[in-house]
Amino acid sequence: MVENDRESAIVKTGYIGIGTNLFLVIIKLLVGLAAHSIAIVLDAVNNLTDMISSVLTIVGIKISKKAPDSKHPFGHGRVEHLSALFIGLIIFGTGILSFFDVIKRIIRGESDVDYSIITLIIVLISMFIKFIWGQYCKKKGREYNSDALLGAGIDSINDSLISASLLVGILVHAIFHFSIDNILGIIISLFIAKAGVDMLMDIVGDIVGARPESGVTKSIKKDINSFPEVMGVYDLIIHEYGPSYAVGSLHIEISSEMSVEKLHVLINRIQRFLYEKYHVFFTIGIYVVNTENEEKKQMREKIMEVVDAFPGVINCHGVFIHFDEKILSFDALLDFSVKDKERLRQKITEALLKIYPGYKIDIRFDTDYSD
């Protein structure tokens, strides 16, 4: 995807969102005030937050495209996450403030409404507009990997459901001459607040550092393992600096018989392949597997068998055996259930020393960063 095309598409969507929501804010506010309906007025306020969201989306994408500098060598891509965070805060805050406004209205005994056929038509039109717009934003959000657009799309579809509840309120009033406007106001305000919370949870996860998508990391490992010289892939880590820029690191196991020159060519091939397919630049480390000495091969298999049998160990890799200095070194990937790593280290060491007495056991524990 060309980055300029991505920016242009997101900005264009943002401008359309501003225009659409401004139109809805004006007509809903006029209709809500005329009908004395707090629910319709709150729906207008909700559309106002959507308009502000579109503004923040545009600002976020513009800032995120600033070139890297000495203070921000990885660029400014994470600003998009921050803009989405502000959108979530605004949506949540609007919901909470609206909730207390409705409570005050109930306490004051204000419940009279004056719906008309115009009110019904406006709410119906609004419902269809917000549903269609929400589907469009979700489509563009997935297409351009934009959290802000995805959030705006989900929020817009939620707005169409709110409009549907307003239709119910209007029909109940017309048939039974009973107002449920304040009840709808409470439901709408809580609905808005929940939408804000859901969006905040997703964005905070991205900012804190969420686990990479399982399908992507498994695909990366499968692709690397397809290179005939590669004997295993481990320690895959991806750091995202915005939706369009990421760096990563990993280790590959290769035969001790491979020359440095061939290894250099292999690493370049893998890096180039991964960047072209996944748009991630990987730093690649090396684990050497001794494929010449039969005794070392058998020892390696036995060590992996012993270590893998311990609860909490996902796999053992990077096994290196030094006969002259009598050192056994390896990495053990642990799941997050392991709390006492030193106790586990002691148990593994004791088990291996029973088989290989006199050796120094060097264990490095890895964190389960990705699938």
C-alpha positions as CSV (number, residue, x, y, z in Angstrom):
1,M,0.0,0.0,0.0
2,V,1.4,3.4,-0.9
3,E,1.6,5.6,2.2
4,N,0.4,8.7,0.4
5,D,-2.7,6.8,-0.8
6,R,-3.4,5.7,2.8
7,E,-3.1,9.2,4.2
8,S,-5.3,10.7,1.5
9,A,-8.0,8.0,1.9
10,I,-8.1,8.4,5.7
11,V,-8.2,12.3,5.5
12,K,-10.9,12.1,2.8
13,T,-13.0,9.8,5.0
14,G,-12.5,12.2,7.9
15,Y,-13.7,15.2,6.0
16,I,-16.8,13.3,4.8
17,G,-17.4,12.3,8.5
18,I,-17.2,15.9,9.6
19,G,-19.8,17.0,7.0
20,T,-22.1,14.1,7.7
21,N,-22.1,14.5,11.4
22,L,-22.4,18.3,11.3
23,F,-25.6,17.9,9.2
24,L,-27.0,15.3,11.7
25,V,-26.0,17.5,14.7
26,I,-27.9,20.5,13.4
27,I,-31.1,18.7,12.4
28,K,-31.3,16.5,15.5
29,L,-30.6,19.4,17.8
30,L,-33.4,21.4,16.2
31,V,-35.8,18.5,16.3
32,G,-34.8,17.5,19.8
33,L,-35.3,21.0,21.2
34,A,-38.6,21.4,19.4
35,A,-39.9,18.1,20.7
36,H,-38.4,18.7,24.2
37,S,-36.7,15.3,23.9
38,I,-33.6,14.8,25.9
39,A,-32.9,11.5,24.1
40,I,-32.8,13.2,20.7
41,V,-30.7,16.0,22.0
42,L,-28.2,13.5,23.5
43,D,-28.1,11.7,20.2
44,A,-27.2,15.1,18.6
45,V,-24.4,15.5,21.2
46,N,-23.3,12.0,20.3
47,N,-23.0,13.0,16.7
48,L,-21.0,16.1,17.8
49,T,-18.5,13.8,19.4
50,D,-18.3,11.8,16.2
51,M,-17.5,15.0,14.3
52,I,-14.8,15.8,16.8
53,S,-13.5,12.3,16.3
54,S,-13.2,12.9,12.6
55,V,-11.2,16.1,13.3
56,L,-8.8,14.2,15.6
57,T,-8.4,11.5,13.0
58,I,-7.3,14.0,10.4
59,V,-5.0,15.7,12.9
60,G,-3.6,12.4,14.0
61,I,-2.8,11.1,10.5
62,K,-1.2,14.4,9.5
63,I,1.1,14.5,12.5
64,S,1.9,10.7,12.2
65,K,3.3,11.3,8.7
66,K,6.0,13.7,9.9
67,A,9.4,12.5,8.9
68,P,11.7,10.8,11.5
69,D,14.0,13.2,13.4
70,S,16.8,12.9,15.9
71,K,14.4,12.8,18.8
72,H,12.0,10.4,17.1
73,P,14.1,8.1,14.9
74,F,11.2,5.7,14.4
75,G,8.9,8.4,13.1
76,H,5.6,9.6,14.6
77,G,3.3,6.8,13.6
78,R,2.1,6.1,17.2
79,V,0.4,9.5,17.2
80,E,-2.4,7.7,15.4
81,H,-2.9,5.6,18.5
82,L,-2.9,8.7,20.6
83,S,-5.6,10.4,18.4
84,A,-7.7,7.2,18.8
85,L,-7.1,7.4,22.5
86,F,-8.4,11.0,22.7
87,I,-11.5,9.9,20.7
88,G,-12.2,7.2,23.1
89,L,-11.9,9.6,26.1
90,I,-14.2,12.1,24.4
91,I,-16.9,9.4,23.7
92,F,-16.6,8.0,27.3
93,G,-16.8,11.5,28.9
94,T,-19.8,12.5,26.7
95,G,-21.6,9.4,27.9
96,I,-21.0,10.0,31.6
97,L,-21.9,13.7,31.4
98,S,-25.1,12.9,29.5
99,F,-26.0,10.2,32.0
100,F,-25.9,12.8,34.9
101,D,-27.9,15.3,32.8
102,V,-30.7,12.8,32.4
103,I,-30.7,12.0,36.1
104,K,-31.0,15.7,36.9
105,R,-34.0,15.9,34.4
106,I,-35.7,12.9,36.1
107,I,-35.1,14.5,39.6
108,R,-36.7,17.7,38.3
109,G,-39.7,15.8,37.0
110,E,-39.1,16.8,33.3
111,S,-40.6,14.1,31.0
112,D,-43.0,15.8,28.6
113,V,-42.3,15.4,24.9
114,D,-43.9,16.6,21.7
115,Y,-43.1,14.3,18.8
116,S,-44.2,15.0,15.3
117,I,-44.1,13.2,11.9
118,I,-41.0,15.4,11.1
119,T,-39.3,13.9,14.2
120,L,-40.1,10.4,13.1
121,I,-38.7,11.1,9.6
122,I,-35.5,12.8,10.8
123,V,-34.8,9.9,13.2
124,L,-35.4,7.3,10.5
125,I,-33.1,9.1,8.0
126,S,-30.4,9.5,10.7
127,M,-30.6,5.7,11.4
128,F,-29.9,4.8,7.8
129,I,-27.2,7.4,7.3
130,K,-25.3,6.3,10.4
131,F,-25.6,2.6,9.6
132,I,-24.3,3.1,6.0
133,W,-21.6,5.5,7.2
134,G,-20.5,3.0,9.9
135,Q,-20.1,0.2,7.5
136,Y,-18.1,2.4,5.2
137,C,-15.7,3.5,8.0
138,K,-15.2,-0.1,9.1
139,K,-14.4,-1.1,5.6
140,K,-11.9,1.7,5.2
141,G,-10.4,1.1,8.6
142,R,-9.6,-2.5,7.8
143,E,-8.4,-1.6,4.4
144,Y,-6.0,1.1,5.7
145,N,-5.2,-0.4,9.1
146,S,-6.6,2.6,11.0
147,D,-7.8,2.2,14.6
148,A,-9.4,5.6,14.5
149,L,-11.5,4.7,11.4
150,L,-12.5,1.3,12.8
151,G,-13.5,3.0,16.1
152,A,-15.5,5.6,14.2
153,G,-17.2,2.9,12.2
154,I,-18.2,0.8,15.2
155,D,-19.4,4.0,17.0
156,S,-21.5,5.0,13.9
157,I,-23.2,1.6,13.8
158,N,-24.0,1.9,17.5
159,D,-25.5,5.3,16.7
160,S,-27.8,3.7,14.2
161,L,-29.0,1.4,17.0
162,I,-29.6,4.4,19.2
163,S,-31.7,6.0,16.5
164,A,-33.7,2.7,16.3
165,S,-34.4,3.0,20.0
166,L,-35.6,6.5,19.5
167,L,-38.0,5.2,16.9
168,V,-39.3,2.8,19.5
169,G,-39.8,5.7,21.9
170,I,-41.7,7.7,19.4
171,L,-44.0,4.8,18.5
172,V,-44.6,4.0,22.2
173,H,-45.6,7.7,22.8
174,A,-47.9,7.7,19.7
175,I,-49.7,4.5,20.6
176,F,-49.8,4.6,24.4
177,H,-49.4,8.4,25.0
178,F,-46.6,7.5,27.5
179,S,-43.1,9.0,27.4
180,I,-40.0,6.8,27.8
181,D,-37.7,9.6,26.7
182,N,-35.8,9.8,30.0
183,I,-35.4,6.0,30.0
184,L,-34.0,6.1,26.5
185,G,-31.7,9.0,27.6
186,I,-30.2,6.8,30.3
187,I,-29.8,3.9,27.9
188,I,-28.2,6.1,25.2
189,S,-25.8,7.8,27.6
190,L,-24.6,4.4,29.0
191,F,-24.4,3.1,25.5
192,I,-22.1,6.0,24.5
193,A,-20.0,5.5,27.7
194,K,-19.6,1.8,27.0
195,A,-18.5,2.5,23.4
196,G,-15.8,4.8,24.7
197,V,-14.6,2.2,27.2
198,D,-14.4,-0.5,24.5
199,M,-12.4,1.8,22.2
200,L,-10.1,2.8,25.1
201,M,-9.4,-0.8,26.0
202,D,-8.4,-1.6,22.4
203,I,-6.2,1.4,22.0
204,V,-4.5,1.2,25.4
205,G,-3.6,-2.4,24.5
206,D,-1.8,-1.2,21.3
207,I,0.0,1.6,23.2
208,V,1.1,-0.6,26.1
209,G,2.3,-3.3,23.7
210,A,-0.2,-6.0,22.7
211,R,0.8,-9.4,21.6
212,P,1.2,-9.6,17.8
213,E,-1.6,-11.2,15.8
214,S,-1.2,-15.0,16.0
215,G,-1.9,-15.6,12.4
216,V,0.8,-13.1,11.3
217,T,3.6,-14.5,13.5
218,K,2.8,-18.1,12.6
219,S,2.8,-17.1,8.9
220,I,6.2,-15.4,9.4
221,K,7.7,-18.5,11.0
222,K,6.3,-20.7,8.4
223,D,7.8,-18.6,5.6
224,I,11.2,-18.5,7.3
225,N,11.2,-22.3,7.8
226,S,10.5,-22.7,4.1
227,F,14.2,-21.6,3.5
228,P,16.0,-25.0,3.2
229,E,19.0,-23.8,5.2
230,V,16.9,-22.8,8.2
231,M,16.5,-25.5,10.9
232,G,14.2,-23.5,13.3
233,V,12.8,-20.0,14.1
234,Y,12.6,-18.6,17.6
235,D,12.3,-15.5,19.7
236,L,10.1,-13.6,17.2
237,I,9.4,-10.0,18.5
238,I,7.6,-7.2,16.6
239,H,7.6,-3.6,17.8
240,E,5.0,-1.4,16.0
241,Y,5.6,2.3,15.6
242,G,2.2,3.1,14.1
243,P,0.0,1.2,11.7
244,S,2.5,1.4,8.8
245,Y,6.0,1.0,10.4
246,A,7.4,-1.8,12.5
247,V,10.7,-3.4,13.3
248,G,11.4,-6.8,14.8
249,S,13.9,-9.4,15.7
250,L,14.2,-13.2,15.7
251,H,16.7,-16.1,15.8
252,I,17.2,-18.8,13.3
253,E,19.0,-22.1,13.8
254,I,21.5,-23.0,11.1
255,S,24.0,-25.7,10.6
256,S,27.6,-25.3,12.0
257,E,28.8,-26.3,8.5
258,M,27.5,-23.2,6.8
259,S,30.2,-20.6,5.9
260,V,29.9,-17.1,7.1
261,E,29.6,-15.9,3.5
262,K,26.6,-18.2,2.8
263,L,25.1,-17.2,6.1
264,H,25.4,-13.5,5.2
265,V,23.6,-14.1,1.9
266,L,20.8,-16.2,3.7
267,I,20.1,-13.4,6.2
268,N,19.9,-10.8,3.5
269,R,17.4,-13.0,1.5
270,I,15.2,-13.6,4.6
271,Q,15.2,-9.9,5.6
272,R,14.3,-8.8,2.1
273,F,11.6,-11.4,1.8
274,L,10.0,-10.5,5.1
275,Y,10.1,-6.7,4.4
276,E,8.5,-7.1,1.0
277,K,5.7,-9.4,2.4
278,Y,5.1,-8.0,5.9
279,H,6.6,-4.5,5.8
280,V,8.6,-5.3,8.9
281,F,12.4,-5.0,9.1
282,F,13.9,-7.8,11.1
283,T,17.2,-8.1,12.9
284,I,18.2,-11.8,12.7
285,G,20.3,-13.5,15.3
286,I,21.9,-17.0,14.9
287,Y,21.8,-20.3,16.8
288,V,24.4,-22.7,15.5
289,V,23.4,-26.4,15.5
290,N,26.4,-28.8,15.3
291,T,25.5,-31.3,12.5
292,E,29.0,-32.8,12.2
293,N,29.5,-34.6,15.6
294,E,27.1,-37.5,16.2
295,E,27.6,-37.4,20.0
296,K,26.7,-33.7,20.1
297,K,23.6,-34.3,18.0
298,Q,22.4,-37.0,20.4
299,M,23.2,-34.8,23.4
300,R,21.2,-31.9,21.9
301,E,18.2,-34.1,21.3
302,K,18.4,-35.5,24.9
303,I,18.8,-32.0,26.4
304,M,15.7,-30.8,24.5
305,E,13.7,-33.8,25.6
306,V,14.6,-33.3,29.3
307,V,13.9,-29.5,29.3
308,D,10.7,-29.7,27.3
309,A,9.2,-32.1,29.9
310,F,9.2,-29.5,32.6
311,P,5.8,-27.8,33.2
312,G,5.8,-24.2,31.9
313,V,8.5,-24.8,29.3
314,I,7.1,-24.2,25.8
315,N,10.3,-25.3,24.0
316,C,14.1,-25.6,24.4
317,H,16.2,-24.3,21.6
318,G,19.6,-22.8,20.8
319,V,21.4,-25.7,22.3
320,F,25.2,-25.4,22.2
321,I,27.6,-27.9,23.6
322,H,31.3,-27.1,24.3
323,F,33.3,-30.3,24.9
324,D,36.6,-28.7,25.9
325,E,35.1,-26.3,28.5
326,K,32.3,-28.7,29.4
327,I,29.5,-26.1,28.9
328,L,25.9,-26.9,28.0
329,S,24.0,-23.7,27.0
330,F,20.5,-23.3,25.7
331,D,17.4,-21.1,25.7
332,A,14.1,-22.2,27.3
333,L,10.9,-20.5,26.2
334,L,8.5,-20.2,29.2
335,D,4.8,-19.5,29.3
336,F,3.4,-16.9,31.7
337,S,2.4,-19.5,34.3
338,V,6.0,-19.8,35.5
339,K,6.4,-17.5,38.5
340,D,9.6,-18.8,40.2
341,K,12.1,-18.9,37.4
342,E,15.1,-19.5,39.7
343,R,13.5,-22.6,41.2
344,L,12.8,-23.9,37.7
345,R,16.4,-23.2,36.7
346,Q,17.6,-25.2,39.7
347,K,15.4,-28.2,38.9
348,I,16.5,-28.2,35.2
349,T,20.1,-27.9,36.2
350,E,19.8,-30.8,38.7
351,A,18.1,-33.0,36.1
352,L,20.8,-32.4,33.4
353,L,23.7,-32.8,35.9
354,K,22.5,-36.3,36.6
355,I,22.9,-37.1,32.9
356,Y,26.0,-35.0,32.2
357,P,27.9,-34.6,35.5
358,G,30.8,-32.1,35.6
359,Y,29.2,-29.8,33.0
360,K,28.4,-26.1,33.6
361,I,24.7,-25.6,32.7
362,D,24.0,-22.1,31.2
363,I,20.2,-21.5,30.9
364,R,18.7,-18.4,29.3
365,F,14.9,-18.0,29.8
366,D,12.9,-16.4,27.0
367,T,9.6,-14.6,27.3
368,D,6.6,-15.9,25.2
369,Y,6.3,-12.7,23.1
370,S,4.5,-14.2,20.1
371,D,2.9,-17.4,18.8
